Amino acid sequence: MTVPESTRETRLPQSADALRQWVARHVADQARLPHEEIRPDVPLAEYGLDSLYAVALAADLEDGLGLALEPTVALEHGTIGELVDFVLGELDKERADGV
């Protein structure tokens, strides 16, 4: 079954706070930690997350936002805050380009 483009694009929140919370929950699930313990300024590696997880997180962001991201995006932007800021910047560029 093909998911309509408009549905796919709205699957994940696109506001900074909501997207940070979504990523924090994603990280908490993977790290098996309470969501409240995940901070946006702590490197993902400190939660025990490896490169395989970083690639999976990038893929989930890409699928949920309908945005093309490099598989290494979570490694290059090592905290939740840095990652979300980058992703939101990419979304803004796409909107500005009319993509």
SERO-4910 file (N, C-alpha, C, O; in steps of 0.05 Angstrom, whole numbers):
BEGIN
 pado doro    nc1    nc2    nc3   cac1   cac2   cac3    cc1    cc2    cc3    oc1    oc2    oc3
  Met    A     17    -23      0      0      0      0     18     25      0     37     27     16
  Thr    A     12     43    -17     27     68    -19     15     89     -1     -9     94     -2
  Val    A     32    101     15     22    123     33     22    149     17     42    156      6
  Pro    A     -1    163     17     -2    188      3     20    207     13     25    208     37
  Glu    A     31    223     -5     53    241      3     45    260     25     60    265     44
  Ser    A     20    271     24     12    290     45     10    277     72     16    290     92
  Thr    A      3    251     73      1    237     99     29    232    109     34    235    133
  Arg    A     47    223     92     74    216    100     89    241    111    103    238    131
  Glu    A     84    264     99     98    288    108     90    297    135    105    311    149
  Thr    A     66    290    144     57    300    170     58    279    192     47    283    213
  Arg    A     71    257    187     73    235    207     88    244    232     81    236    254
  Leu    A    109    259    229    125    269    251    120    299    255    114    313    236
  Pro    A    122    308    280    118    337    285    140    352    272    163    343    269
  Gln    A    134    377    264    154    393    251    161    418    266    175    436    257
  Ser    A    150    421    291    158    443    308    182    434    324    186    410    329
  Ala    A    199    452    332    224    445    346    219    430    372    231    408    376
  Asp    A    202    439    389    197    426    414    185    398    410    193    379    423
  Ala    A    165    396    393    152    370    388    171    350    375    171    327    382
  Leu    A    188    360    357    207    341    344    229    333    364    237    310    364
  Arg    A    238    351    381    257    344    402    245    322    420    259    303    428
  Gln    A    220    326    428    207    306    445    205    279    431    209    258    443
  Trp    A    198    279    405    196    254    390    223    240    389    225    216    394
  Val    A    244    255    383    271    243    381    279    233    409    291    212    412
  Ala    A    273    248    430    280    240    457    266    214    464    278    196    477
  Arg    A    241    211    457    227    186    462    239    163    446    242    140    456
  His    A    247    168    421    260    148    404    285    139    418    291    115    419
  Val    A    301    158    427    327    152    440    322    137    466    335    117    472
  Ala    A    302    146    482    296    133    507    288    104    503    296     86    518
  Asp    A    271     99    483    263     71    477    287     54    470    290     32    480
  Gln    A    305     65    454    328     49    445    347     45    469    359     23    472
  Ala    A    351     66    485    370     64    507    357     51    532    371     45    551
  Arg    A    331     46    530    316     34    552    319     51    578    325     41    599
  Leu    A    315     76    574    316     96    596    289    110    597    275    112    577
  Pro    A    282    121    620    258    138    622    262    163    604    284    174    603
  His    A    240    170    591    241    194    573    252    218    587    266    235    575
  Glu    A    246    221    613    254    245    628    284    247    632    294    268    638
  Glu    A    298    225    628    327    225    632    342    233    607    367    237    607
  Ile    A    328    236    585    341    243    559    342    273    556    321    286    557
  Arg    A    367    283    553    370    313    550    379    319    522    395    304    510
  Pro    A    370    342    512    377    349    484    406    357    480    415    358    457
  Asp    A    420    363    501    448    373    499    469    351    505    493    357    505
  Val    A    460    327    509    478    305    515    484    289    490    465    282    476
  Pro    A    509    283    484    515    267    460    500    240    460    498    227    481
  Leu    A    490    233    437    475    208    435    493    184    444    482    165    455
  Ala    A    518    186    439    536    164    446    537    159    477    541    137    486
  Glu    A    531    180    492    531    177    521    507    161    531    507    151    554
  Tyr    A    487    158    514    464    140    520    469    112    511    452     95    512
  Gly    A    494    107    502    501     80    493    492     74    465    491     51    456
  Leu    A    485     95    450    475     90    423    498     89    403    516    106    404
  Asp    A    497     70    385    519     66    366    512     76    338    490     87    333
  Ser    A    530     71    320    526     81    292    503     67    279    489     79    262
  Leu    A    498     42    285    475     28    273    449     41    281    431     45    265
  Tyr    A    447     48    307    423     62    316    421     90    303    399     98    296
  Ala    A    443    104    301    443    130    288    432    129    260    417    146    251
  Val    A    440    108    245    429    105    218    399     99    218    384    109    202
  Ala    A    391     82    237    362     76    240    346    101    247    324    106    237
  Leu    A    357    118    265    343    143    273    341    161    248    320    173    244
  Ala    A    362    163    233    362    180    209    340    170    189    326    186    178
  Ala    A    338    144    186    318    132    168    290    138    178    272    144    162
  Asp    A    286    136    204    259    141    215    252    171    211    229    178    205
  Leu    A    271    189    216    266    217    211    260    222    182    241    237    175
  Glu    A    276    210    164    272    214    135    244    204    127    230    218    113
  Asp    A    236    180    136    210    170    129    187    186    141    167    192    128
  Gly    A    190    194    166    169    209    180    165    237    170    143    248    172
  Leu    A    187    249    161    185    277    152    183    280    122    178    302    112
  Gly    A    188    258    107    188    260     78    211    277     69    209    292     49
  Leu    A    233    275     82    257    292     77    281    274     72    285    255     87
  Ala    A    296    280     51    320    264     45    342    272     64    350    296     65
  Leu    A    352    253     79    374    257     98    396    237     94    391    214     86
  Glu    A    420    246     98    443    227     97    441    207    120    432    215    142
  Pro    A    448    182    116    446    162    137    464    170    161    459    160    184
  Thr    A    483    187    157    502    194    179    494    220    193    509    230    210
  Val    A    470    230    187    462    256    198    462    256    229    470    276    241
  Ala    A    455    234    242    454    234    271    482    231    283    487    238    306
  Leu    A    501    222    267    529    220    276    542    248    273    558    256    290
  Glu    A    535    262    252    547    288    246    536    310    265    549    330    270
  His    A    512    306    275    499    324    293    493    308    318    470    298    321
  Gly    A    512    306    336    513    285    357    494    288    380    493    270    397
  Thr    A    480    310    383    461    312    405    433    315    393    430    322    369
  Ile    A    413    311    409    385    314    399    381    343    390    368    348    370
  Gly    A    391    362    406    387    390    399    400    397    372    387    410    356
  Glu    A    424    388    368    438    394    343    424    380    320    421    392    298
  Leu    A    416    355    324    403    340    303    376    353    295    371    357    271
  Val    A    360    360    315    334    373    309    338    400    295    324    406    276
  Asp    A    357    416    305    362    442    292    369    438    263    360    452    245
  Phe    A    387    418    257    394    413    229    370    404    212    366    414    190
  Val    A    355    385    223    332    375    208    312    397    202    301    399    180
  Leu    A    306    414    222    288    436    218    298    455    197    283    466    181
  Gly    A    325    460    197    337    477    177    333    465    149    328    480    129
  Glu    A    336    439    147    332    426    121    303    428    112    297    432     88
  Leu    A    284    425    131    256    428    124    250    456    114    235    460     95
  Asp    A    262    476    128    258    504    119    269    508     91    257    522     75
  Lys    A    293    496     85    304    499     58    285    487     37    281    499     16
  Glu    A    274    464     43    256    451     24    231    468     20    222    472     -3
  Arg    A    221    480     41    197    497     39    204    521     22    188    530      5
  Ala    A    227    533     27    236    557     12    240    550    -18    234    567    -35
  Asp    A    249    526    -23    254    518    -51    228    508    -64    227    504    -88
  Gly    A    207    505    -48    181    496    -59    180    467    -65    165    458    -82
  Val    A    197    451    -52    198    422    -57    176    409    -42    173    385    -43
***
